[in-house]
Every structure is written in C-alpha cells, then in structure tokens.
Amino acid sequence: MFRRAVAALGTLALLVLAGCGNPSGREEMSLMLDVGWLPKHALFISAVERGFFEAEGIDLTVMPGSGSTNTVTSVDVGRVDAGWADYGATVVSQGRGAEVKQVNLLQARSAYAVVALAGTGIDGWEDLPGKTVATEGAGAMTAMWPYALSKLGLPENGVNVVHAASAAKIPGLLAGQWDANLALYVSDQPAIDALDREATVLKWSDLGIDLYGNGIVMSDEKLRTNPGQVERFNRAMQKGYLWACEHPQDAAKDFQAEVAGFEERTIVLAIDEQCALNWGAGQAADDFGVMDDANVQKMIDIAHQFLGLDPESRLAPADVYSNDHLAPLHRGDAIQAP
C-alpha cells in the first residue's frame, strides 16, 4: 500500500527506517521526490499502488521534496534510500563531495522550457526579444539561461529577466506582470491547464539543448552494501513507471486518491508530458534509464560552465552514474501489473 509521508521534512528521520524489514517480510525503502506533490509525480504513486514494488519484496514510502539539491543531500546522509533529482544538481553535489550516483535515468531529456499563456504574444522563440521572463533566484535554469540566449543569437540583455518566488510565477503570469516563465513544462503546463488556460511551451531541447533530466539517485554505500536491493528497486521502478505511461487514466486515479485538488485531465496531461521525456537519443535511445559517458560528460561540462561546479573538480562520468544495477526495459515491451 502506498504510504504518503505528510510530516514536515524536519521529521523525516522518524519516517524512514531505511533498508529494515517489517512484519510483512518486505524491506522498507524510502524515495524522496524533487519537489512537493505535483501531477507529474503520479507515475511514482501508481508504481507503488499497482504492486510493482511489493512484487519485488519492497514496501516503498514516497515523500515530497524541497528541491533536487536537498534530495541529493538527503540520500547522501542516509535520511532516505533513494531520490528523484535533477542531473545537474546531482553533478554539482557530487563535486562538493556527495557520495551518490545516478542509477536509473527516468528523464532522458530535460523539461526546461519557456512557458507563456497562449494568445498573449509569444508563439515561438522569435517572439522573445524585448519580452520579460520570470525565474526563481537560483537553480539550474536560471544559471543556464545565458546558454539558451546564445543558442538564439541574443545577448544576455536581449530578454528582460525578473526574479520571482516559485509560488508567485504562475499568478504573476496570469496577472500580466511578465510575459513568460522559465519553468519545467511538465510542472507549469498542467498547472496552467488546471486554471482553464492554455500554455505556449518553448522547449529548450528544440534549441539543441538536449540534456539529461531527472533520474534516481542512490548512495555509493547502498550500491556497495546492498546491490540486490538496488536492482530490485530499479526493476520495480522501471516497470511501474512505464506501466503508468501506458495507462495514464488509471495512474491519474491513483494520484487523485492520494493528493487532492487536481482534475483527471490535468494529471493525464502531466503524465503524457512526463512520459514524452522517457527516451533519449544516441547509443542508449531504446534502453529505458540507461546513461552513457558522452552525455554524462556533457552534463559535467555544463555544470563547470554554468552551474558553479568547482573548476578544480575532476569528476569523470564513472563518478557520476552507474548502469550496473539496471536491467533496462525497451520501447514496445509489454508490461503487466502484478
């Protein structure tokens, strides 16, 4: 049964009994998400509710996060067994000494985007010069915005940037305080849909900025001491995640049973957009969750150039990720719920 952690993050130590057994005979594990509950997280709820983890002998508690960096830190210090975190945040944390690795890439492509309201003057990238976009004061997208502008051939002052709190970005957009948001479109597009408005989404990937998104992070200690548990976790996650992609209406109902306030259509939209990021390009294009040295090195280079990775850091791809505990599913594989 899905057990949603509802206590404040400060009490996580009381909620997590990492790797311990329980009366059912299954091992208890915990997964921290990147941020607070959003429709894009329906896939994780469904993977638990539909029995994929139970079939692998795992009782999984899924809990909200408060930013990918905090999620990576929580994995590193042992507060939780696993995290779902942004790849760039993971690399920067590793450069600062976090002993973790990405072990299952659920988002082979980044969801970075410029999100505007349809019909308000931004229909394509060519409409951005002179407009005002809102972004949070910190984070990978803000740091990498000059990279996006360079792809457009624009100087850094070619688009006006204002800073806004996360909770204020969509209200400010609706009120016309700015023209667009820098956002993860798998989060903001469904939020705009929930308000009966249509979003225009300009994906950074369309500019050739095609980077790894979010993946599963586990500690180096966990990989050393309990590799079998990691393999079973990954197997359950892959099956449950892709099952939810194939059954978005059912997954939406699972989410509604646990998280109130979202209509089915909004959740289905978030699931569909999330699942569109499952498959990347190149050598591992048809292997779900698999990473390769070339794309990880790209993330390391981006982290050096834009995200504040210590210039003295000597991170190599082998320090960042491991495919050793993953038996990937493939495009077209038929998945049955247990």
C-alpha positions as CSV (number, residue, x, y, z in Angstrom):
1,M,0.0,0.0,0.0
2,F,1.2,3.5,-0.8
3,R,2.2,5.3,2.4
4,R,2.5,9.1,1.8
5,A,4.8,11.0,4.1
6,V,2.9,14.0,5.3
7,A,5.1,15.3,8.1
8,A,7.5,18.2,7.7
9,L,10.9,17.5,6.3
10,G,12.4,18.1,9.7
11,T,10.8,14.9,10.9
12,L,12.0,12.7,8.1
13,A,14.2,10.7,10.4
14,L,11.1,9.5,12.2
15,L,9.6,8.3,8.9
16,V,12.4,6.5,7.4
17,L,13.7,3.1,8.5
18,A,15.9,2.6,5.6
19,G,16.5,-1.0,4.5
20,C,14.9,-2.5,7.6
21,G,12.5,-5.4,7.5
22,N,8.9,-5.3,8.6
23,P,6.2,-7.8,9.7
24,S,5.2,-8.4,6.0
25,G,8.6,-9.8,5.3
26,R,9.3,-7.0,2.8
27,E,12.1,-4.5,3.1
28,E,11.1,-0.9,3.8
29,M,12.6,1.7,1.5
30,S,12.0,5.5,1.0
31,L,12.0,7.7,-2.1
32,M,12.2,11.5,-1.9
33,L,10.9,13.4,-4.9
34,D,12.4,16.6,-6.3
35,V,9.7,19.0,-5.1
36,G,6.3,19.0,-3.4
37,W,3.4,16.9,-4.9
38,L,2.6,17.8,-8.5
39,P,0.6,15.8,-11.1
40,K,3.9,14.8,-12.8
41,H,4.5,12.6,-9.7
42,A,1.5,10.4,-10.5
43,L,3.8,7.8,-12.0
44,F,5.5,7.1,-8.7
45,I,2.3,6.7,-6.8
46,S,0.9,4.4,-9.4
47,A,4.1,2.3,-9.4
48,V,3.5,1.6,-5.7
49,E,-0.2,1.3,-5.7
50,R,-0.2,-1.2,-8.6
51,G,2.0,-3.6,-6.7
52,F,5.3,-3.4,-8.6
53,F,7.4,-2.7,-5.5
54,E,5.5,-5.2,-3.5
55,A,6.3,-7.9,-6.1
56,E,10.0,-7.1,-5.6
57,G,9.7,-7.5,-1.8
58,I,9.8,-3.8,-1.1
59,D,7.5,-1.5,0.9
60,L,8.2,1.9,-0.6
61,T,7.4,5.2,1.1
62,V,7.3,8.1,-1.4
63,M,7.6,11.6,0.0
64,P,7.7,15.1,-1.4
65,G,11.0,17.0,-1.7
66,S,12.1,20.6,-1.5
67,G,14.5,20.9,-4.4
68,S,16.8,18.5,-6.1
69,T,19.9,19.6,-4.2
70,N,18.2,18.8,-0.9
71,T,17.0,15.5,-2.2
72,V,20.6,14.5,-3.2
73,T,21.8,15.6,0.2
74,S,19.1,13.5,1.9
75,V,20.3,10.5,0.0
76,D,23.9,11.2,0.7
77,V,23.5,11.5,4.5
78,G,21.1,8.5,4.7
79,R,17.8,10.2,5.5
80,V,16.3,8.4,2.5
81,D,17.2,5.4,0.4
82,A,16.7,7.0,-3.0
83,G,15.9,10.3,-4.6
84,W,14.5,11.6,-7.8
85,A,16.7,14.5,-8.7
86,D,17.9,16.8,-11.4
87,Y,21.0,15.6,-13.1
88,G,22.8,18.9,-13.0
89,A,22.1,19.3,-9.3
90,T,23.4,15.8,-8.8
91,V,26.7,16.6,-10.6
92,V,27.2,19.8,-8.6
93,S,26.5,18.0,-5.3
94,Q,29.0,15.2,-6.3
95,G,31.6,17.9,-7.0
96,R,31.0,19.1,-3.4
97,G,31.7,15.7,-2.0
98,A,28.3,13.9,-2.1
99,E,28.9,10.2,-2.4
100,V,26.0,9.3,-4.6
101,K,25.3,8.1,-8.1
102,Q,22.5,8.3,-10.7
103,V,21.4,4.8,-11.2
104,N,18.2,4.9,-13.3
105,L,17.6,7.8,-15.7
106,L,13.8,8.2,-15.9
107,Q,14.0,11.5,-17.8
108,A,16.4,11.0,-20.8
109,R,15.6,14.6,-21.9
110,S,15.3,17.8,-19.9
111,A,11.9,19.5,-19.3
112,Y,13.5,23.0,-19.4
113,A,11.2,25.5,-21.2
114,V,9.9,29.0,-21.6
115,V,6.2,28.8,-20.7
116,A,3.8,31.6,-21.7
117,L,0.0,31.9,-21.9
118,A,-1.4,31.2,-25.4
119,G,-2.6,34.2,-27.3
120,T,-0.5,36.7,-25.3
121,G,2.1,37.5,-27.9
122,I,4.6,34.6,-27.6
123,D,4.1,31.9,-30.1
124,G,7.7,31.0,-30.9
125,W,11.3,31.7,-29.9
126,E,11.3,34.6,-32.4
127,D,8.8,36.5,-30.2
128,L,11.1,36.6,-27.1
129,P,13.4,39.6,-27.8
130,G,12.3,42.5,-25.6
131,K,9.9,40.4,-23.5
132,T,10.1,39.8,-19.8
133,V,10.5,36.4,-18.3
134,A,10.3,35.4,-14.6
135,T,12.6,32.9,-13.0
136,E,13.5,31.8,-9.5
137,G,16.6,33.4,-8.0
138,A,18.6,30.2,-8.0
139,G,18.6,26.9,-9.8
140,A,19.9,25.3,-13.0
141,M,17.6,27.0,-15.4
142,T,18.4,30.5,-14.2
143,A,22.1,29.7,-14.3
144,M,21.8,28.3,-17.8
145,W,19.6,31.0,-19.3
146,P,22.6,32.7,-21.0
147,Y,23.3,29.4,-22.7
148,A,19.8,29.4,-24.2
149,L,20.1,33.0,-25.2
150,S,23.4,32.2,-27.0
151,K,21.6,29.5,-29.0
152,L,19.1,32.2,-30.1
153,G,21.9,34.5,-31.0
154,L,20.7,37.0,-28.4
155,P,22.8,39.0,-25.9
156,E,22.1,38.4,-22.2
157,N,20.1,41.7,-22.1
158,G,18.1,40.7,-25.2
159,V,15.3,39.4,-22.9
160,N,14.4,41.1,-19.6
161,V,14.6,38.8,-16.6
162,V,12.9,39.3,-13.3
163,H,13.1,37.1,-10.2
164,A,10.0,35.7,-8.5
165,A,9.3,33.2,-5.9
166,S,8.2,29.8,-7.2
167,A,4.6,30.2,-5.9
168,A,4.3,33.6,-7.5
169,K,5.4,32.7,-11.0
170,I,2.1,31.5,-12.4
171,P,-0.1,34.1,-10.6
172,G,2.3,36.8,-11.9
173,L,2.0,35.3,-15.4
174,L,-1.8,35.3,-15.2
175,A,-1.8,38.9,-14.0
176,G,0.4,40.1,-16.8
177,Q,3.3,41.1,-14.6
178,W,5.6,39.4,-17.0
179,D,5.3,37.6,-20.4
180,A,6.6,34.1,-19.6
181,N,8.2,31.9,-17.0
182,L,11.4,29.9,-17.1
183,A,10.0,26.6,-16.0
184,L,9.9,22.8,-16.1
185,Y,7.0,22.5,-18.5
186,V,5.9,19.1,-17.1
187,S,5.1,21.2,-13.9
188,D,3.8,24.5,-15.3
189,Q,1.8,23.4,-18.4
190,P,-0.5,21.2,-16.3
191,A,-0.8,23.9,-13.6
192,I,-1.9,26.4,-16.3
193,D,-4.3,23.8,-17.7
194,A,-5.8,23.3,-14.2
195,L,-6.8,27.0,-14.4
196,D,-8.6,26.5,-17.7
197,R,-5.9,28.4,-19.7
198,E,-3.7,27.1,-22.5
199,A,0.1,27.3,-22.4
200,T,2.6,28.0,-25.1
201,V,5.6,25.9,-24.4
202,L,9.0,26.7,-26.0
203,K,11.2,23.7,-25.2
204,W,15.0,24.2,-24.7
205,S,15.5,20.9,-26.4
206,D,14.2,22.5,-29.7
207,L,17.3,24.8,-29.5
208,G,19.6,21.8,-29.3
209,I,19.9,22.0,-25.5
210,D,19.1,18.3,-25.1
211,L,20.4,17.3,-21.7
212,Y,19.6,14.6,-19.2
213,G,16.7,15.5,-16.9
214,N,15.8,13.8,-13.6
215,G,16.9,10.3,-12.5
216,I,17.1,8.0,-9.5
217,V,19.9,8.8,-7.1
218,M,21.3,6.3,-4.5
219,S,24.3,6.5,-2.2
220,D,27.6,4.8,-3.0
221,E,27.3,3.0,0.3
222,K,23.9,1.5,-0.8
223,L,25.5,0.3,-4.1
224,R,28.3,-1.4,-2.2
225,T,26.4,-2.9,0.7
226,N,23.0,-3.8,-0.9
227,P,23.3,-4.1,-4.7
228,G,20.5,-6.6,-4.8
229,Q,18.1,-4.2,-3.3
230,V,19.1,-1.5,-5.8
231,E,18.4,-3.9,-8.6
232,R,15.0,-4.9,-7.3
233,F,14.1,-1.2,-6.8
234,N,15.2,-0.3,-10.3
235,R,13.2,-3.2,-11.7
236,A,10.1,-2.2,-9.9
237,M,10.5,1.5,-10.8
238,Q,11.0,0.8,-14.5
239,K,8.0,-1.5,-14.8
240,G,5.7,0.7,-12.7
241,Y,6.8,3.9,-14.4
242,L,6.3,2.6,-17.9
243,W,3.0,0.9,-16.9
244,A,1.7,4.3,-15.7
245,C,2.8,5.8,-19.1
246,E,0.7,3.2,-20.8
247,H,-2.3,3.7,-18.5
248,P,-2.4,7.4,-17.8
249,Q,-6.1,7.5,-16.8
250,D,-5.6,4.7,-14.2
251,A,-2.4,6.4,-12.9
252,A,-4.4,9.7,-12.6
253,K,-7.0,8.0,-10.4
254,D,-4.2,6.6,-8.2
255,F,-2.8,10.1,-7.8
256,Q,-6.3,11.6,-7.0
257,A,-6.7,9.0,-4.3
258,E,-3.6,10.3,-2.5
259,V,-3.3,14.0,-3.5
260,A,-6.4,16.2,-3.6
261,G,-7.1,19.2,-5.8
262,F,-6.3,18.1,-9.4
263,E,-8.7,17.1,-12.2
264,E,-8.1,13.9,-14.1
265,R,-7.4,15.8,-17.4
266,T,-4.6,17.9,-15.7
267,I,-3.0,14.8,-14.3
268,V,-3.2,12.9,-17.6
269,L,-1.6,15.9,-19.4
270,A,1.3,15.9,-16.9
271,I,1.8,12.1,-17.2
272,D,1.8,12.4,-21.0
273,E,4.3,15.2,-21.0
274,Q,6.5,13.4,-18.4
275,C,6.5,10.2,-20.5
276,A,7.5,12.1,-23.6
277,L,10.9,12.5,-21.9
278,N,11.5,8.8,-21.3
279,W,13.6,8.1,-24.4
280,G,16.7,9.9,-25.4
281,A,19.0,9.7,-28.5
282,G,22.2,8.0,-29.4
283,Q,23.5,4.7,-28.2
284,A,21.0,4.1,-25.4
285,A,17.9,5.6,-27.2
286,D,15.8,2.4,-26.8
287,D,17.1,1.4,-23.4
288,F,15.0,3.0,-20.7
289,G,17.0,4.5,-17.9
290,V,20.4,3.8,-19.4
291,M,23.1,6.5,-19.4
292,D,26.3,6.9,-21.4
293,D,29.7,8.5,-20.9
294,A,29.3,11.1,-23.7
295,N,26.0,12.6,-22.4
296,V,27.2,12.5,-18.8
297,Q,30.4,14.3,-19.8
298,K,28.2,16.9,-21.4
299,M,26.4,17.4,-18.1
300,I,29.8,17.7,-16.3
301,D,30.9,20.4,-18.8
302,I,27.6,22.3,-18.4
303,A,28.0,22.1,-14.6
304,H,31.5,23.6,-14.9
305,Q,30.4,26.3,-17.3
306,F,27.1,27.4,-15.8
307,L,26.2,25.6,-12.5
308,G,29.1,26.5,-10.3
309,L,30.9,23.2,-10.3
310,D,34.3,23.8,-8.7
311,P,36.9,24.3,-11.5
312,E,39.3,22.1,-9.6
313,S,36.8,19.2,-9.6
314,R,38.0,16.2,-11.6
315,L,34.7,14.4,-11.8
316,A,34.6,11.8,-14.6
317,P,31.5,10.1,-15.9
318,A,32.2,6.9,-13.9
319,D,32.0,9.1,-10.7
320,V,28.5,10.3,-11.7
321,Y,26.5,7.3,-12.8
322,S,26.2,3.5,-12.9
323,N,24.2,1.3,-15.2
324,D,25.4,-1.8,-13.2
325,H,22.2,-2.2,-11.2
326,L,19.8,-1.8,-14.1
327,A,18.2,-4.3,-16.5
328,P,16.5,-1.8,-18.8
329,L,13.2,-2.1,-20.4
330,H,12.9,-1.2,-24.0
331,R,10.5,0.5,-26.4
332,G,7.5,-1.6,-27.0
333,D,8.0,-4.0,-24.1
334,A,4.6,-5.2,-22.8
335,I,4.2,-4.6,-19.1
336,Q,1.6,-6.3,-16.9
337,A,0.7,-5.1,-13.4
338,P,1.4,-7.8,-10.8
